[in-house]
């Protein structure tokens, strides 16, 4: 089993952090994983892609993902194509770009838990929770990954991830 996911987001939304958290959670659960960012000019609002691979066998690939099994879209205005097996979207309503679409209002959840910087909702935590649910990554694994990666800053992030994990819907 090899699952490849591309995360589409804007700089400052937390897509790279989400990929890292999910890769760590997958490792905690006994899988092999990779998280890799790809971005151009490093500035808030610029397009950023992050790649996530999870497998039950060692992963030898180190390239970007060209044909992902699924996508995570951190902002519904980002054009991510269609035809995927699954998608996780930051949206209060489903957007049909995949066979199975998971949707959650990650922006609202982040704001509710105070995950805002310079007026921007940082949605890595709630999107990590929603993506974890889509990938069958257990919540205790995600919690441990968050505390390992974020340290003392993990409390609010974990609460947001847990809420998203519990309220994410799919079609």
C-alpha positions in Angstrom: 0.0 0.0 0.0 1.3 3.4 -1.0 -0.8 6.5 -0.7 0.4 9.7 -2.3 -1.2 13.1 -1.4 -0.6 16.6 -2.6 -1.5 19.5 -0.3 -2.4 22.7 -2.1 -2.3 25.8 0.1 -1.0 29.3 0.4 2.1 30.3 2.4 1.1 30.9 6.0 -1.8 28.5 6.1 0.2 25.6 7.4 0.2 23.0 4.6 3.9 22.1 5.1 3.3 21.7 8.8 0.2 19.6 8.2 2.3 17.3 5.9 5.0 17.0 8.6 2.4 16.3 11.4 0.7 13.6 9.3 3.9 11.9 8.3 5.0 11.8 12.0 1.5 10.4 13.0 1.8 7.7 10.3 5.2 6.7 11.6 3.9 6.5 15.2 1.2 4.2 13.8 3.9 1.9 12.3 3.9 3.1 8.7 6.7 4.6 6.6 6.2 8.2 5.5 7.6 11.2 3.8 6.6 14.9 3.9 8.2 17.3 1.4 7.4 20.9 0.6 7.6 22.7 -2.7 7.3 26.5 -2.9 8.6 29.4 -4.8 9.0 32.9 -3.3 8.8 32.5 0.4 6.0 34.9 1.3 2.6 34.8 2.9 -0.1 34.1 0.4 2.1 32.5 -2.3 1.1 29.1 -3.7 2.7 26.2 -1.8 2.5 22.5 -2.4 3.4 19.9 0.1 3.7 16.2 -0.7 2.8 13.3 1.7 3.5 9.7 1.1 2.4 6.9 3.5 3.3 3.2 2.9 3.5 -0.1 4.7 6.9 -0.6 3.0 10.0 1.6 2.8 9.6 4.5 0.4 12.4 4.9 -2.1 10.9 7.7 -4.2 12.1 11.2 -3.4 10.5 13.2 -6.2 7.4 15.4 -6.2 4.1 13.6 -6.6 2.7 14.0 -10.2 -0.4 11.8 -10.0 -1.6 11.8 -6.4 -4.2 9.4 -5.0 -5.7 12.3 -3.1 -5.4 16.0 -2.5 -5.9 18.3 0.4 -7.1 21.8 -0.6 -6.6 24.4 2.1 -8.6 27.1 0.3 -11.5 26.3 -2.0 -10.5 29.0 -4.5 -7.3 27.1 -5.3 -7.6 25.1 -8.5 -6.6 21.5 -7.7 -8.0 19.7 -10.7 -10.3 16.7 -10.4 -10.5 12.9 -10.8 -8.8 11.9 -7.5 -9.8 8.9 -5.4 -10.3 11.3 -2.4 -10.0 14.9 -1.5 -10.0 16.8 1.8 -11.3 20.4 1.4 -11.4 23.4 3.7 -15.0 24.3 2.9 -18.4 24.2 4.7 -19.9 22.5 1.6 -18.5 19.7 -0.5 -16.7 20.5 -3.8 -16.9 17.5 -6.1 -13.3 17.0 -7.3 -12.9 13.4 -6.3 -14.7 10.1 -5.9 -14.9 10.7 -2.1 -14.8 14.3 -0.8 -14.2 15.1 2.9 -15.1 18.7 3.8 -14.7 20.7 7.0 -14.8 24.4 7.8 -11.1 24.4 9.0 -10.9 28.2 8.9 -13.8 28.6 11.4 -12.3 25.9 13.6 -8.9 27.5 13.6 -10.4 30.9 14.4 -12.5 29.4 17.2 -9.3 28.0 18.8 -7.2 31.1 18.4 -5.0 29.8 15.7 -4.6 33.1 13.9 -1.4 35.0 13.0 -1.5 38.6 11.5 -5.2 38.1 10.7 -4.7 34.8 8.8 -6.2 31.6 10.1 -3.5 28.9 10.5 -5.4 25.8 9.5 -2.7 23.2 9.7 -4.2 21.7 12.8 -7.8 21.3 11.8 -6.8 20.2 8.3 -4.5 17.6 9.9 -7.4 16.3 11.9 -9.6 16.0 8.8 -6.9 14.4 6.6 -6.1 12.0 9.5 -9.7 10.9 9.5 -9.7 10.4 5.7 -6.5 8.3 6.0 -7.6 6.3 9.0 -4.8 7.7 11.1 -5.9 7.3 14.7 -6.4 10.5 16.8 -4.0 9.4 19.6 -1.2 9.0 16.9 -2.0 12.6 15.6 -2.0 13.9 19.2 1.4 12.4 20.0 2.8 13.7 16.7 1.5 17.2 17.5 3.2 17.2 20.9 6.4 15.9 19.4 6.5 18.4 16.6 5.0 21.5 18.3 5.9 21.0 21.9 4.2 23.4 24.3 2.3 25.1 21.5 0.3 21.9 20.8 -2.6 22.4 23.2 -4.8 24.7 21.0 -3.7 22.9 17.8 -4.6 19.5 19.2 -8.1 20.8 20.3 -8.7 22.1 16.8 -7.4 18.9 15.1 -9.7 16.8 17.4 -12.7 18.9 16.6 -12.1 18.7 12.8 -11.5 14.9 13.1 -14.9 14.6 14.8 -16.9 16.9 12.6 -15.5 16.3 9.1 -18.1 15.0 6.7 -17.8 13.2 3.4 -19.8 12.6 0.2 
